[in-house]
């Protein structure tokens, strides 16, 4: 049921297109991920993330950022009338 077609683009690259059923695609995807080692999976996920971001116009994966939380105190230094507490 699968049909394979090769397409050459304007830059001379050759792309292979295959039309398969969902079941065949799932089986091929499972086989691909099971054949990789742990380190190869990390690299594959990173490159997939990088490719996804490039489609959105971002050319590099951003670095991890630290998360900061600001906790608001239930009390305040000034009263609601905005005067100091001591008169």
C-alpha positions as CSV (number, residue, x, y, z in Angstrom):
1,X,0.0,0.0,0.0
2,X,3.0,2.3,0.4
3,X,4.2,4.3,-2.6
4,X,7.6,5.9,-2.8
5,X,8.5,8.9,-4.9
6,X,11.7,10.9,-5.2
7,X,11.6,14.6,-5.8
8,X,14.6,16.9,-6.7
9,X,14.3,20.5,-5.5
10,X,15.9,23.7,-7.0
11,X,19.0,23.3,-4.9
12,X,19.7,19.8,-6.2
13,X,18.7,18.0,-3.0
14,X,16.8,14.7,-3.5
15,X,13.8,14.1,-1.1
16,X,12.2,10.7,-0.7
17,X,8.4,10.8,-0.1
18,X,6.5,7.7,1.0
19,X,2.8,7.4,1.4
20,X,2.0,4.8,4.1
21,X,-0.9,3.8,6.4
22,X,-1.1,5.0,10.0
23,X,-0.3,1.5,11.2
24,X,2.8,1.2,9.1
25,X,3.9,4.7,10.2
26,X,3.5,3.9,13.9
27,X,5.4,0.6,13.5
28,X,8.2,2.4,11.7
29,X,8.3,5.2,14.3
30,X,8.5,2.6,17.1
31,X,11.2,0.7,15.4
32,X,13.2,3.9,14.9
33,X,13.1,4.9,18.6
34,X,13.8,1.4,19.9
35,X,16.9,1.1,17.7
36,X,18.5,4.2,19.3
37,X,20.6,4.3,22.4
38,X,19.9,6.7,25.2
39,X,22.4,9.3,24.0
40,X,21.2,9.0,20.4
41,X,17.6,9.7,21.6
42,X,18.7,12.8,23.4
43,X,20.4,14.1,20.2
44,X,17.4,13.1,18.1
45,X,15.0,15.0,20.4
46,X,17.3,18.1,20.4
47,X,17.5,18.1,16.6
48,X,13.7,17.7,16.3
49,X,13.3,20.7,18.7
50,X,15.8,22.7,16.7
51,X,14.0,21.9,13.5
52,X,10.6,22.9,15.0
53,X,12.0,26.2,16.2
54,X,13.6,26.9,12.8
55,X,10.1,26.6,11.2
56,X,9.0,29.4,13.6
57,X,11.9,31.7,12.7
58,X,14.1,30.9,15.8
59,X,17.6,29.8,14.7
60,X,18.9,28.3,17.9
61,X,17.5,26.4,20.9
62,X,17.3,28.9,23.8
63,X,19.4,28.2,27.0
64,X,17.8,27.1,30.1
65,X,16.5,30.1,32.2
66,X,16.3,30.4,35.9
67,X,12.9,30.8,37.4
68,X,12.6,33.5,40.0
69,X,9.6,33.9,42.3
70,X,8.6,37.1,44.0
71,X,6.7,36.5,47.2
72,X,4.5,39.4,48.3
73,X,4.3,40.0,52.0
74,X,0.9,40.1,53.6
75,X,1.8,43.2,55.5
76,X,3.2,46.4,54.1
77,X,5.6,49.0,55.4
78,X,3.1,51.8,55.0
79,X,-0.5,51.9,56.1
80,X,-3.4,52.2,53.6
81,X,-3.4,56.0,54.2
82,X,0.3,56.1,53.0
83,X,1.6,57.6,56.2
84,X,4.3,56.2,58.4
85,X,3.0,54.2,61.4
86,X,4.7,56.4,63.9
87,X,3.4,60.0,64.2
